[in-house]
Every structure is written in C-alpha cells, then in structure tokens.
Amino acid sequence: MRRSRTCLQIVAGWTIFLVLLLTGCDRPSGQNQSEVPSHPVTILNHTALDICQIRLSRPYQRAWGENVLGNRLSSGACATVEIPAGMHDLQFVPCVETELPLERYGIIVEGPTRFPLWISYPPGQGVPADCSLSIVQ
C-alpha cells in the first residue's frame, strides 16, 4: 500500500511539472513572448514551385500560426522573414492547390540565417548567389 502511494505521488509530481512546462510557466517571471528577439531568416526557393505561405509553430503545437510571408516567393527567388528566436516547425504552402505543403520540423533560429528549400519538391532553376535583389520584407 505504501509503495503504490509513493508511486502515485511521483506520477502526480511529474504530471504537474509537465503541465507547467507546457503552459509556459518555465519562464522567469517578467519574461514573455514579446521579449524574445526575432531574427531575419532568408528562405531560398530552389524548387520549381511558387510558395504563397510560410507558417510557423512551436514544436508540439497542434495548429500552424499565421502566414509570415508577405508576398509570393517565386521559384528561383528568395525572401527574408522575421522569425522569433528558438525552435520552430515550418510549413511551406505552394501556390498550386494540388501540391501538398512541405513541412520541416525542429528548425532552430539563433540569429540571421539562410534556409534552402529544395527537398521533396521538383528542382527549380536555382537561386542566384546574391539574392539581395529579390528579398521581400
């Protein structure tokens, strides 16, 4: 009886810890999502498809967030979007409705970076080495 009660207390303690962790109570007091810095991430579209939406979510969230891509990202072009620091899942939605979105999981953003997009889609014309001419804010 005593052993099962101890196990129950341990399970209850871990359950409370996980609930607090998943609801964001692991942050120091006073720190909120708006204080997390954002970084420019340049998406390089090496696919043959135009991308109309880029959606973010934190790992283990059930729904994708709002579209962070301002304009269409054409094949062979690049666009820069602001993404908060931390780990994210990314969903790239092609403009052609018959194509499935491409999802990448566990992308870590720690500063300005480039993210090449070419896996799982047919190859496109490529992106010029200096894509600063086609950067979309």
C-alpha atoms as one frame of an Amber mdcrd trajectory, in Angstrom:
protein
   0.000   0.000   0.000   2.767   2.393   0.951   4.696   1.603  -2.249   1.710
   2.306  -4.531   1.056   5.595  -2.711   4.681   6.668  -3.292   4.406   5.793
  -6.991   1.181   7.783  -7.226   2.873  10.822  -5.643   5.778  10.589  -8.091
   3.447  10.346 -11.088   1.377  13.275  -9.809   4.517  15.376  -9.313   5.777
  14.694 -12.835   2.339  15.411 -14.285   2.211  18.819 -12.589   5.746  19.589
 -13.777   4.895  18.727 -17.391   1.689  20.782 -17.324   3.592  23.815 -16.004
   6.335  23.335 -18.576   3.923  23.016 -21.500   1.881  26.053 -20.457   4.919
  28.321 -20.354   5.411  28.549 -16.605   9.073  27.631 -17.062   9.998  31.229
 -17.990  11.480  33.512 -15.359   8.941  35.983 -14.023   8.505  39.027 -16.212
   9.689  37.336 -19.416   7.058  36.956 -22.089   6.907  36.038 -25.769   7.267
  39.673 -26.888  10.718  39.858 -25.260  12.088  37.029 -27.410  14.233  38.587
 -30.146  13.382  37.971 -33.793  15.959  37.296 -36.482  15.876  37.647 -40.265
  15.744  34.261 -41.982  16.256  34.245 -45.741  14.319  31.469 -47.469  15.958
  30.333 -50.727  13.377  28.735 -53.040  15.262  26.121 -55.075  12.014  24.358
 -56.033  10.061  24.587 -59.280   7.011  25.800 -57.333   5.995  29.252 -56.148
   5.371  29.439 -52.383   2.397  31.523 -51.198   2.557  30.987 -47.438   5.101
  30.202 -44.767   3.541  29.273 -41.442   5.295  28.730 -38.119   4.519  26.823
 -34.982   6.445  25.905 -31.887   7.227  22.195 -31.596   4.321  20.088 -30.333
   1.677  22.717 -31.103  -1.343  21.338 -32.900  -2.048  24.272 -35.224   0.049
  26.308 -37.616   0.388  30.026 -36.936  -0.283  32.955 -39.230   1.415  33.382
 -42.596   4.766  35.206 -42.167   5.459  35.532 -45.904   4.345  38.927 -47.173
   4.355  38.216 -50.919   4.598  35.199 -53.194   8.026  33.531 -53.147   8.667
  32.645 -56.780  10.727  29.695 -57.906  14.373  30.711 -58.008  13.868  33.676
 -55.670  14.433  34.321 -52.009  12.579  36.184 -49.289  13.523  37.315 -45.812
  11.066  36.823 -42.958  11.384  37.676 -39.274  11.214  34.623 -37.014  11.440
  34.700 -33.200  14.493  33.027 -31.703  14.046  29.411 -30.669  12.905  26.146
 -32.194  10.137  26.165 -34.790   8.340  23.925 -37.206   7.912  25.493 -40.646
   5.204  24.835 -43.234   5.732  25.987 -46.823   2.437  26.179 -48.737   2.760
  26.164 -52.536   0.525  28.421 -54.617  -0.676  25.388 -56.591  -3.509  23.923
 -54.525  -2.913  20.385 -55.795   0.568  20.300 -54.228   0.892  19.346 -50.571
   2.637  21.728 -48.166   6.228  20.966 -47.278   6.896  20.795 -43.544  10.216
  20.997 -41.761  10.437  20.278 -38.041  12.810  21.404 -35.322  14.393  24.365
 -37.114  16.467  26.352 -34.614  16.749  30.119 -35.132  19.585  31.692 -33.145
  20.451  34.608 -35.403  20.262  35.784 -39.021  20.436  32.743 -41.294  19.609
  31.275 -44.716  17.268  28.328 -45.167  17.483  26.486 -48.510  14.172  24.974
 -49.622  14.562  22.185 -52.159  13.883  18.817 -50.568  10.741  16.871 -51.636
   9.786  19.237 -54.447  10.933  19.073 -58.067  14.122  21.068 -58.566  13.763
  24.555 -59.972  16.124  26.924 -61.678  18.082  27.626 -58.506  18.633  30.829
 -56.606  21.288  33.372 -57.607  24.264  33.606 -55.242  23.349  37.218 -54.446
  19.637  37.109 -53.761  19.574  40.539 -52.144  17.857  41.887 -55.283  14.776
  39.741 -54.694  14.461  39.963 -50.909  10.911  40.592 -49.733  10.320  42.281
 -46.382
